[in-house]
Amino acid sequence: MPGTWELIVIAAVGLLIFGNRLPEVGKGLGRGIVEFKKGLRGINDEIEEATKKSEEDRPSS
C-alpha cells in the first residue's frame, strides 16, 4: 500500500499531465458514473419485474 508521500507525488504528476484537461476528465468521469447508475437501476427494475411476475404465476396453496 503506498504511503502518504507516494500518493502526493502521484497526485502532483497527475496534475502536471492532466492539468489543462482536468475539467474535461472530471466531466467525462461524472457522465460515466451517471450512465453506470442508470444501467444498474434498469437491471434492478428488470429483476423486480421478473420476481413479481413469477410470484403472480405461482399458484397459491
C-alpha positions as CSV (number, residue, x, y, z in Angstrom):
1,M,0.0,0.0,0.0
2,P,1.5,3.4,-1.0
3,G,2.3,5.8,1.8
4,T,1.3,9.4,2.0
5,W,4.3,10.8,0.1
6,E,3.9,8.4,-2.7
7,L,0.2,9.4,-3.1
8,I,1.2,13.1,-3.0
9,V,3.8,12.5,-5.8
10,I,1.3,10.6,-7.9
11,A,-1.2,13.4,-7.5
12,A,1.3,16.0,-8.5
13,V,2.3,14.0,-11.5
14,G,-1.3,13.6,-12.4
15,L,-1.9,17.3,-12.1
16,L,1.1,18.0,-14.4
17,I,-0.1,15.6,-17.0
18,F,-3.9,16.3,-16.9
19,G,-3.8,19.9,-15.5
20,N,-5.3,21.6,-18.6
21,R,-7.7,18.8,-19.3
22,L,-8.8,18.1,-15.7
23,P,-12.3,19.7,-16.0
24,E,-12.9,17.6,-19.2
25,V,-11.7,14.5,-17.5
26,G,-14.0,15.2,-14.5
27,K,-17.0,15.8,-16.7
28,G,-16.4,12.6,-18.6
29,L,-15.9,10.6,-15.3
30,G,-19.2,12.1,-14.0
31,R,-21.1,11.2,-17.1
32,G,-19.7,7.7,-17.0
33,I,-20.8,7.3,-13.3
34,V,-24.3,8.6,-14.2
35,E,-24.7,6.2,-17.1
36,F,-23.4,3.3,-14.9
37,K,-26.0,4.1,-12.2
38,K,-28.8,4.3,-14.9
39,G,-27.8,0.8,-16.1
40,L,-27.8,-0.6,-12.6
41,R,-31.2,0.9,-12.0
42,G,-32.5,-0.7,-15.2
43,I,-31.2,-4.1,-14.2
44,N,-32.8,-3.8,-10.7
45,D,-36.1,-2.9,-12.3
46,E,-36.0,-5.9,-14.6
47,I,-35.2,-8.2,-11.7
48,E,-38.0,-6.8,-9.6
49,E,-40.4,-7.1,-12.5
50,A,-39.4,-10.7,-13.2
51,T,-39.8,-11.6,-9.5
52,K,-43.3,-10.1,-9.3
53,K,-44.3,-11.9,-12.5
54,S,-43.0,-15.3,-11.2
55,E,-44.9,-14.7,-7.9
56,E,-48.1,-13.9,-9.8
57,D,-47.7,-17.0,-11.9
58,R,-47.2,-19.3,-8.9
59,P,-50.5,-20.9,-7.8
60,S,-51.4,-20.1,-4.2
61,S,-51.5,-23.1,-1.8
